Amino acid sequence: MKTVISTLLGCLLAISVTNAQQITAAQKLVFTTSEDSLNAGVAKSKTVISGYGSAYYQRNFNEQMSFATLERAVLFVGHQFNARIAFFSELELENAKAGIGQENNGFTGEIAFEQAYLRFNLNPRQYLVAGLFTPRIGLLNENHLPVNFNGVERPLVEQLVIPATWRELGVGFYGRLRNLPVNYSVALVNGLDASKFNHGTGIKEGRAEGQGAFANNLAITAALQYYWKDFKFQVSGYAGGTNGLNKRKSDSLALSYGMAALPLYLGEADIQYARNGFAFKLLGTSISFPKASDINKAYASNTSKGMYGAYLEGAYNLFERSRRMEGQQLNVFARYEMFDLNSATPANAIYDGTEKQQHLIAGFSYLPIPNVVIKADVRLMHTGDENPDLVINPSPNRIPYKTNNSFLNIGIGYSF
């Protein structure tokens, strides 16, 4: 299976090629979109239009229900002002419709900018970004095109624990070492809003994503990438305050305040390998939120103080050795995921066994060309037991909770 490098990393590697630095097999460039070309500085036009999207069908066998949705359609517009300054933006529409009342069968429409930032090239090895951007955390955050990952659904660990696509307002510094295959990044962004943490979705709802973000509290993210032969190693992290209220409002809720008040810490490490049609991924991540009890006192949100997740994936391109199918891919894969969104709970929180989950996903991705994919997979899910203390006003006719379920997913995706 061909390795598809994230667009930001692609630019760094393209620069390193021009400087005659030795490139490992894992660093080989694959430019598949106009955004890639703009990032690498080889676009034929100053203004570039690109994009991606996906749609899928899902069958929930426990519920005996099937749904289909246009998951997302994204339009990218970028512009190269000069050799040193460029603009990047992505406008995303989720689930086809957005606006008041645009919700159908639990699918809510949303229009949002996924990124809108300026990039300033400082020299051939370093650059700055400023605006709304996706920090380098995990595998998916920078590399989320549907043609770039296996499975109809994005990895659940990177949806619920990290959670991608995670974008915030801030300033980031990216670079690479001169004589070693090492990339690094560090960014200062607005902090999370713990008042919006919801039980069952981790820290996901606490992201501002560019809309009225608290700036009283800030966060720092950093990542380090290393290439060796056919391997790519990465560690990344996030640390920041989660209360952006002023002193008066914080005091009324008995919360500490300030730039790093009620800190939350996230750590992540991953390994990727690709050679001769084989590809493997391993990722682990954890969250520590020591002051979760303070948030529960203030907002009664049943927030946990610890979360974790990990997944392992293996894949093989069945067309790797076929000359007749050259340029096409048929990737068969299997992925095992495990996570617990309340692995550590404070005394004033209630443990929910349903948030401790294991998933086994197996299927295929067929790419007739690098920019189009047809996918199908089966997902088997197992969770812990339901906590009756979390069931509100149970009905006598309520269907008992099942700890096992299975899903059939069929989808399409594109990028250009």
N, C-alpha and C positions, 0 to 999 in steps of 0.2 A: 504494500500500500504506500502510495506516495505521501511523503511528509509535507504537510501544509503549514508553513510558518505564519505566525501572527503578523499583521501588517506592520506594526511598530518594530518588531524584531526584524522583519524583512528589510526595512530601511537600514538598520544598523549593520546587517550582514552585507547588504549591497555596498555600503561604504567600505567595509572591511575588505571586500573583493578588490575594490579599486586601489587599496593600499597594499595589495599583494600579500595579505595575511593568509596563512594556511587555514583552509576551511575544512572542518570535519564533515563526514557524511550526513550527520544530523542537521547541518547548517545549509544544505543545498536549497537554493531559492526556488520557490514556485509562485510566480506571479499569475494569479487567476482573475483579478478584478482591476478595474481602473483605479480604485483606491490604493491597491498595492503599488501601481506604477507611480502614482503621485507621491506616495510615501518614500519610494526609492529614488525619486527625482528624475524619472525617465519618462514621465507622461508627455504625450505628443501635444497636448493642449494645456493652456494655463488653467482653464476651468474644466473640472472633471465631474462627470455624473456616473454614479455607480449605485449598487443596491443589492439587496438579498431578501428572501422571503421563504415562508413555509406554510403548508397546510397539512392537516392530518385527520384521520378517522380513528376513534378509539371505542373499543367494546369493553365494558365493565361487566364481568361475568357474575359477580355477586349481586349487583344491582339489576342485572339483565337490561342494561341500558347502553345505547350507542350514541355517540355524538360526533359531529364533524365541524371543524372550524378553520377559517383562514387565520392561523396562529399569529402571523405577523407579516407585514410588508414594510420594508425599510428603504428609504431613498437617501443616498449619500450625495452630497454636493461639496466639492473642495475647490480651492483656488490657490495657485502658486503666485504670490505677489512678486517675489523676486527669488534669487538663489538662497536667501536666508529665511524668508518668512512665508508661511503657508497657512491656510485655513482648512479645517476639517469639520464636517457636520453630518449627522445622521438623524433623520426624522422618521419615527416608527409609529405605525398604526397597528394595534393589537386587536384581534378578533373582529376585523372588518368594519365595525361601526363604533363611533364614539360620540358621547353627548349625554344629555339628561335622559334618563330612562333607557339608555342603550345597554341593557343587560338581558341575556337570553340563556336560560338553563344553566345559570351560574357562570357564564362567560361574559366578562365585562370588557367593553371596548375602551381603548385608551390611545390618545395621541400624545407622544412625548418625544423630546429630543434625547437620543441615546448618547450623543456627543456633540459638542460645539466648542471648539478650542482653536487657539492659535499656536503654531509651532515655530520656534526660533532656533535655527541651526547655529550653534556657537562655533563649531569647528567640525572637521570630518568625523570626530568620534563622540561628540556630545551635543545635546539639544535640550531645550526647555519647552514645556507645554503649559498653557494657561487657559483656564475656562472650565467647561464641563467635559470631563474625560473619564475613561475607565482605568483605574490604577492596575498595576501588574500584580494581581492576586489570583492564585490558582491557574488552571489551564484554560478555562472557558472564558474568563472575563475579557481577555484580548483576542480570543480566537473562537468566536461563537457563531460563525457562519454555518448554516445547516449542512453544507458540503464538507465541513471540516471535522465533524464528530459523528461517531456511530450511534445508531439508535434514533428513533423518531423523537423521543423526548431527550432534552438535555439531561446530563447526569444529575440525579436528584440531590446528591451531596452538594453540588455546586449551585443548585437552585435554593436549597433550604438552609445550609449551614454557612456558606461563604458570604453572601449569596450573589450569584452573577445573574444578569449583567449588572454589576455594581458600578455606578458612576456618581461622582460628586464634583463640586466646584473646588478648584484649587490650582496649585502650581506644582509641576513635576519636573524633575531633572533626570535625564536618561543618558547613559553612556556605555562605553566598553573599554576594557583595558587595551593598551597598545600592543602588547606582545603575547597575550594569553586569550583563549576563547572564553572570555568572561564578560557578561553584560550585567549592568547594575541599574537600579532606579531608586529614587526616593521622592516622595511627594507629600505636600502639606495640603490637607483638604478640610472642609467643614466636618464637624462631628455628627454623630448619630443623635436621634431624639428618642430617648428611652420611654417617653410617655406614650409613644405609638407602638411599642413592642406588643405583639399579640401572641397569646398562647397558641402554639401549633405552627407558627411561621417564623420562629427564631427572631433574628434581628432585622428581617427583611423590611418590615413596615417602618422601621426607624430611619431608613434612608431618605434624604431630601430629594435627591436626583435633580438638583438644580432649582427646585421650587421653594422659595422662601426659607432657605436653610438657616438654622441658627448659626451665628458666627461668634457667639460668646465662647463656645466650646469648639476646639479644633482637634484634628487627628493627624497622625503621621503614618505613612505606609512605606514599605521598602521591599525590594526584591533583589535576589542575586541568582544569576543563571550561569551554569558552567557546561561546556560541551566537551565530551570525550568520546572519540570514535563515533559509534552509532547511538550514543546516549546523550540525553539532555537532562540535567539536574537543576532543580529550582527550589529555593526556599523564599518565602515571603511572609510578611507580617503586617499587622495593623494595631495601633494603640491610640485611644483617644477618649475624650470626655463624652458623656451622653446626656448631660443636662445643660441646655442653652438658655435657661431662664435667668432673669436678673435676680439680685439679692432679695428683693421684697417678695417676689413670687416663690422663690426657692425656700425662703424662711417660712412662708405660709404652709408649705408642703413638707417641712422638716427635711429638706434636701440640701446637700452641699452644692456650692456653685463655683464657677470659675472655668478656666480654659480646659482643665483636665478633670473636672468634677465627675464623680461616678464613672471611673474609667472602665473601659471594655478592651480586652486583648484578644486578638485572633492570630493564630499561627498556622502556617501551611507548608507542606513539603511535597514535592512530586518528582517522579522519574518517568521519562519517555524513552522508548527504544524503537527503532525502525530499520529494517534491513531485509532485502530480498523478498518483499511482500509481507513480511511479518511486522506486527506493530504491537507494542505493549505500553500500558499506562498504569501507574500506581500513584494514588494521591491520598494524603491524610491531612486532616485539619481539625482544630479544636478552638473553642471559645471559652474564655474565662470572664465572668462578670461578677466580681466579688461583692458589689453593693446591690445585688438584685433584690435583697430584702427591703431596702429603702424604697425602691420603685414599687414593690408590691404594697407597701404601707401607703404610698401616695396615690397609686392608681388602681390597686386591686387587680393587677393584670396577670397574676400567676406566672411571673417571669422566672426563669431558671437561672442559676449562676454558672452552669457548665453545659456545654454542648460539644459533640464530636461527630466526625464522619470520615469515612474512608471508602475508596473503591479501587478495584483491580479489573483491568480490561485487557483482553487479548483479541487480536484480529489477524486475518490473513486474506490477501487479495488472490482469489482463485484464478484471475487472469494474468498474474504476474509473469508467467513463463509462456504465455500464448502470443505468438506473433500475429495471429489472426485477429485477436482482440486488443491489439496494441492501442493505447490511448484510452481504453476503457478499464473500469474497475468493478469487481464483484467482491466486496469485502464481507466475509462472514465473521461474526464477532460474538463474544459473550462477556458480560460485565456483572460483577458482584458488588453490590453497594450495601453499606451498613451505616446507620447513624442513630443518634439519640438526641433529641432537642431538649431533653430535661435530664441529662445524665447526672447533674448535681442540682439539688433543689434546696433553697433556704427553708427555714422552719415555717415561714408563713406562705409557702407555696404547696400545691397539691401535685403529686407525681401522676403523670398520665402515661400508662403503658403503651398506648397506641402510638406515641411519638418515638418509641424505640422500634426501629424497623430494619428489615433486611429485604433486599430485592435482588432477584436474579433475572437478567435480561439477556436474551439471545435472539439474533436475527441476522439480517443482511442489509447492505447498502449497495445499490447498483448505480454507477456513474457512467452513463454513455459518453459523456464528456466531463472534464473536470468541474464545470460550472452547473451541472444539473445532477440531482440525485433522486432516486426512488428507494424508499426504505420500508421495511417491515420488521416487526419484532414481537415477541411475547414477553410480558413481564410478570413474574411470580412474586407476590408480596407476602411477607409474614410480619406481624406486629405483636407487641405485648398485649396483655389483657386490658380491657377498658376499665377505668376507675369509676365505680357507680357514683362517687361524690361529685363527678363532673357532668353527670347527666341531669339536665335541667328539666323539670316537669315531665318525667317519662310517661308516655302513653301506654295503656294496657295492650294496645295493638302494635307497639313498637317492635320492629324486627331485631332480634338479638344481634349484637355485634359479633362479626366473624374476624378472627385473627389472620385468616388466610384469604387471599383474593388473587385473581389473575386478570390480565388485561391483554388485548390484542391491539396493536398499533400499526397503522399503515399511513405513510406520509410521502410528501414530495418537498423538494427544496431547490433553491436556485441562488446563484450569485452572478454578478456581472460587473 
